[in-house]
Amino acid sequence: MGVVSLTQGRRPDDLRAGLESVLRQIDVELDIVCVGNGADPGALPGGVRSLVLPENVGISAGRNRGAEAVSGDYVFFLDDDAALASDTFLADAIALVETAGDIGLLQPRVTDPRGVGDPRRWIPRLKKGSATDSGDVFSVWEGATLLRRSVFDACGGWGEPYFYAHEGIELAWRVWAQGLRVWYAGDLVAHHPAIDPARHSQYYRLNARNRVWLAKRNLPWPLVPVYVGSWTLVTLVRWGRRPDRMRPWLAGFREGWSSAPGGRRSMGWRTVIRMTRAGRAPIL
């Protein structure tokens, strides 16, 4: 299977720990590449190739370049500050997908190994429940994800126009559009530090722009304003009294409507109905 780790060279110790957790995996044959996204990843453990991109092309495009460089029936993506908790993680994940037959994308449970508390956003469900409960989901935390290569290719890879934010929602939607399911595996664990996603300087602008682009690229046209409108209400409730957040968010909102991201592939009404029956209509 192919494994892609993406880095900008800012966390060499975390990167090495994550790669070593991959190299410890048993009962799998691995083809591992570390993509330096506009930076040299530096010294890497034996068994890991490097692919240096001359500039930062964004998270999605960086992962896609890595996927193009590895082989295997499966492809696994691991962030440079994430690591696998078990030496059988990949073998167990593949066995789960093979047994189910209709799982196209898998996200494990994510925990902070320091025990500081795990953000609820890592559980990609409307009704969060227990982090150990497995089930169908309609978005993923992107830092540790497993797909069949054929499914990933049929999705068109990660959505490159986004650069950062919401690419995991689109990938999940496009898996559902193939007649497959996206699975949150509460019994499989990846480690990741609990860090505020708003640490990225463009977080609020890209959050808004990409939410509009997500709808324009993937939903039947009548649902586009419904989806964007529902998230506008959520945003107003969350941040309406925070002008420091709303100003960049509104700038991104305008950019999303005034620009064309390209790559439109409407999921179709059959997928909308199927997702709704499975627990979450793509308007929330």
C-alpha positions, 0 to 999 in steps of 0.5 A: 500500500502507498503511504503519503506524509505531507510536511513543510519541515516545521516539525521534524521530531513529530514527522520522524515519530509519525514515519517510524510508527508507519515503518513499525507496521506489520503484515503490510507491504509499504511504499512510503513517500514524504512530500516536502510542500515547499520545503525540504523535509530533511533527514528521513528514516530508512525506507521513506522516500522524499518528494520535494515540491518547489513551493507550497501548493496547498494541503490537497495538492501536496497530498495528491502529488504524494499519491501519484508517487506511491503504488499499492491497492490502498493509499493512506494519508498521515499528517506530519504531526500524527502517528499510529498507536498500534503496530497493526493499525494498517493491517487492521484497517485494511481487514475492516474495509475488506470485510465490510466490502462497501467502505470506501474511506476510513477515518480512525479515532483521534486522541492526544497522547498527552491526555490533555483532552480530545476535541469533539470536532475529531468525531465527524458526527452531528450527534457526537456520542462516544469517541469509541462508537464506530459508524457512518460519517459524511466528513472526515478529519483528514490527518489519518485517512485510508482509501482503496486506490481505485476509490481515491482515483474515482474521487479525483483525489483531494480537491486542490482548489481549496488549498486548506479547509473542507477538502475532507468533506468533499472527499467524503461526499464523493465517496458516498457518490460512488455508492460506498460508505465513509466509516469512522472506526472508533476501535482504531486509534491515531495520535495527534496533538490537540491544536486550535485549527484557527492557528492558520492565518487564513482560517476564517477566510478560507473556511467561508470561501471553501464552504461556498466552493464545496456546495458549488462543486458538489451539490445539485444547484437547488441545494447550493443556497440551502447548504450555504445558508445553513452554515451562514446561520451557524457562523452567525451564532458562533462568531456573530459578536466577534468582528475579528472573525466575521470580517475575514469570514465575510471576505471569504464568503464574498470570494466564494460566490464571486469566483469559480473553483472549477471541477464541478461534479454534482453528487446527484439526487440519488446520493442526496437521498442515500446520505439522508437515509444514512443519517445526514442530508448534505444541507447541514 
